[in-house]
């Protein structure tokens, strides 16, 4: 699930959490809640087709 939170210094960010409640990743801080929602939509749209670049 995605969570939208308020940043301490102002603005908004999102977290993606797994079924166990663990945070899998988080976003940058956005200046508006709408921008954070747009960021979530972008991740949902791109992630299923995003390639994995293994740099090990």
BELLIN-V25130 format. One line per field, one symbol per residue. psi: psi as a letter, one per 20 degrees, with the letter a starting at -180 (. if undefined). burial: I if it has 9 or more other C-alpha atoms within 8 Angstrom, else O. A space follows every 10 residues. Layout:
psi: ???
burial: ???
//
This chain:
psi: qqpprpqhjq aqrqqpqrhj ipphrrrrpq hqhhhghhgg hgghghghjp qpnok.
burial: OOOIOOIOOO IIIIIIIIOO OOIOOIOOII OOIOIIIOII OOOOOOOOOO OOOOOO
//
